[in-house]
Amino acid sequence: MSDLLLPRGTVLRNELEIKRSRFIALVARVDSPEEARTVIESERSATPDARHHCTAFAVTMPDSLPVMHSSDDGEPAGTAGRPMLDVLAGIPLFDVVAVVTRYFGGTLLGTGGLVRAYSESVRECLEGTPLTERVTVKKWSTLLPHGEAGRFISDFSARGWHVETTYVASGVQTTISTDDDVVAALARLSSGRIIAEPAGLTPVEKACGVIARGVAIAR
């Protein structure tokens, strides 16, 4: 199963008010546990007068299980961080951190009320957000003539291939990431003049839908 992610650079915010308590949610794409903790500390520093900063994150690790973490930050055990993490896991969404900052309004919500408030804060923050999926595809290498490189690269991009280029004296060194038949496509486009060589495998991220209400995935 491919990993589902927020697009790189995504930072989402949402605010709920329940019985005069304010629940201010932030959800962001991160690429490491250290980056997740940096986001958390930034939110703490920005709102030091808040009663609670409850957190959850899920981060993939190379050749290992994902790092999953949650904190209730002074709320009753299991009423904040874990429900937030359950929302992320229900998609399931990775490489993501959620922080819900609570300003207490003077009315106790009870354990059930807190679970609903914290999970709803994250759920509403994510609603309607685009999703990407990380998949492993084949990588190809080819050298394009300077005079024709623009035309070829435009065609590659239109096909949805991930393309990286380096300009060198002999042409445009091009790396293509896709599971499509690059060899056949290049043969047709260049009348057999240009060939592509396999260059291993690589992960790429592709748009795959949005997060709908109830954290269902619309593809």
HUCORSUL-V398657 format. One record per residue. N is the residue number from 1. RES is the residue in one letter. SS is DSSP state (H for helix, E for strand, C for the rest). PHI is phi in radians with two decimals (999 if undefined). PSI is psi as a letter, one per 40 degrees, with the letter a starting at -180 (* if undefined). Layout:
n/res/ss/phi/psi
N/RES/SS/PHI/PSI
N/RES/SS/PHI/PSI
//
This chain:
n/res/ss/phi/psi
1/M/C/999/h
2/S/C/-1.33/i
3/D/E/-1.39/h
4/L/E/-1.72/h
5/L/E/-2.43/i
6/L/C/-1.40/i
7/P/C/-1.02/i
8/R/C/-0.99/h
9/G/C/1.52/e
10/T/C/-1.21/h
11/V/E/-2.37/h
12/L/E/-2.03/i
13/R/E/-2.38/i
14/N/E/-2.74/i
15/E/E/-2.32/h
16/L/E/-2.06/i
17/E/E/-2.11/h
18/I/E/-2.28/h
19/K/C/0.86/f
20/R/C/1.27/e
21/S/E/-1.47/h
22/R/E/-1.75/h
23/F/E/-2.03/h
24/I/E/-1.85/h
25/A/E/-1.76/i
26/L/E/-2.23/h
27/V/E/-2.24/h
28/A/E/-2.47/i
29/R/E/-1.32/h
30/V/C/-2.38/i
31/D/C/-2.13/e
32/S/C/-2.83/i
33/P/H/-1.04/d
34/E/H/-1.13/d
35/E/H/-1.16/d
36/A/H/-1.07/d
37/R/H/-1.17/d
38/T/H/-1.13/d
39/V/H/-1.08/d
40/I/H/-1.07/d
41/E/H/-1.14/d
42/S/H/-1.12/d
43/E/H/-1.18/d
44/R/H/-1.06/d
45/S/H/-1.16/d
46/A/H/-1.29/d
47/T/C/-2.32/g
48/P/C/-1.19/e
49/D/C/-1.52/e
50/A/C/-1.28/i
51/R/C/-1.28/d
52/H/E/-2.43/i
53/H/E/-2.24/g
54/C/E/-1.56/i
55/T/E/-2.44/i
56/A/E/-2.73/i
57/F/E/-2.59/i
58/A/E/-2.40/h
59/V/E/-2.26/h
60/T/E/-1.29/i
61/M/E/-2.26/h
62/P/C/-1.04/h
63/D/C/0.99/f
64/S/E/-2.71/i
65/L/E/-1.24/i
66/P/E/-1.08/i
67/V/E/-1.52/h
68/M/E/-2.03/h
69/H/E/-2.52/i
70/S/E/-2.59/i
71/S/E/-2.49/h
72/D/C/-1.49/e
73/D/C/0.77/f
74/G/C/1.67/e
75/E/C/-1.28/i
76/P/C/-0.93/i
77/A/C/-0.93/h
78/G/C/1.45/e
79/T/C/-1.77/e
80/A/C/-2.33/c
81/G/H/-1.05/d
82/R/H/-1.14/d
83/P/H/-1.05/d
84/M/H/-1.12/d
85/L/H/-1.12/d
86/D/H/-1.10/d
87/V/H/-1.11/d
88/L/H/-1.09/d
89/A/H/-1.20/d
90/G/H/-1.23/e
91/I/H/-1.34/d
92/P/C/-1.55/h
93/L/E/-1.98/h
94/F/C/-2.16/i
95/D/C/0.92/f
96/V/E/-2.54/i
97/V/E/-2.23/i
98/A/E/-2.18/h
99/V/E/-2.24/h
100/V/E/-2.04/h
101/T/E/-1.64/h
102/R/E/-1.99/h
103/Y/E/-1.78/h
104/F/C/-1.19/h
105/G/C/-1.73/e
106/G/C/1.74/e
107/T/C/-2.03/h
108/L/C/-1.22/h
109/L/C/-1.72/e
110/G/H/1.35/i
111/T/H/-1.10/d
112/G/H/-1.12/d
113/G/H/-1.14/d
114/L/H/-1.18/d
115/V/H/-1.00/d
116/R/H/-1.13/d
117/A/H/-1.14/d
118/Y/H/-1.25/d
119/S/H/-1.20/d
120/E/H/-1.16/d
121/S/H/-1.02/d
122/V/H/-1.24/d
123/R/H/-1.06/d
124/E/H/-1.16/d
125/C/H/-1.09/d
126/L/H/-1.50/e
127/E/C/-1.00/h
128/G/C/1.42/e
129/T/C/-1.40/h
130/P/E/-1.10/i
131/L/E/-2.08/i
132/T/E/-2.13/i
133/E/E/-2.15/i
134/R/E/-1.73/h
135/V/E/-2.23/i
136/T/E/-1.70/h
137/V/E/-2.26/i
138/K/E/-1.30/i
139/K/E/-2.06/h
140/W/E/-2.24/i
141/S/E/-2.15/h
142/T/E/-2.63/i
143/L/E/-1.95/h
144/L/E/-1.74/i
145/P/C/-1.10/i
146/H/C/-0.92/d
147/G/C/-1.22/d
148/E/C/-1.98/e
149/A/H/-1.01/d
150/G/H/-1.02/d
151/R/H/-1.15/d
152/F/H/-1.11/d
153/I/H/-1.12/d
154/S/H/-1.06/d
155/D/H/-1.14/d
156/F/H/-1.05/d
157/S/H/-1.10/d
158/A/H/-1.12/d
159/R/C/-1.41/e
160/G/C/1.50/e
161/W/C/-1.36/i
162/H/E/-1.50/h
163/V/E/-2.17/h
164/E/E/-2.19/h
165/T/E/-2.26/i
166/T/E/-2.38/h
167/Y/E/-1.49/h
168/V/E/-2.21/i
169/A/C/-1.08/d
170/S/C/-1.51/e
171/G/E/2.72/a
172/V/E/-1.96/h
173/Q/E/-1.25/h
174/T/E/-2.19/h
175/T/E/-1.93/h
176/I/E/-2.05/h
177/S/E/-2.04/h
178/T/C/-3.01/i
179/D/C/-1.66/e
180/D/C/-1.19/i
181/D/C/-1.42/g
182/V/H/-1.16/d
183/V/H/-1.04/d
184/A/H/-1.16/d
185/A/H/-1.10/d
186/L/H/-1.12/d
187/A/H/-1.07/d
188/R/H/-1.21/d
189/L/H/-1.18/d
190/S/H/-1.95/e
191/S/C/0.96/f
192/G/C/1.44/e
193/R/C/-1.36/d
194/I/C/-2.03/h
195/I/C/-2.09/i
196/A/C/-2.11/i
197/E/E/-1.93/h
198/P/E/-1.10/i
199/A/E/-2.33/f
200/G/E/1.66/a
201/L/E/-2.15/i
202/T/E/-2.68/i
203/P/E/-1.42/i
204/V/E/-2.33/i
205/E/E/-1.99/h
206/K/E/-2.25/i
207/A/E/-1.08/h
208/C/E/-2.43/e
209/G/E/2.48/a
210/V/E/-2.36/i
211/I/E/-1.58/h
212/A/C/-1.58/i
213/R/H/-1.03/h
214/G/H/1.42/e
215/V/H/0.93/f
216/A/C/-1.29/i
217/I/E/-1.85/h
218/A/E/-1.73/h
219/R/C/-1.75/*
//
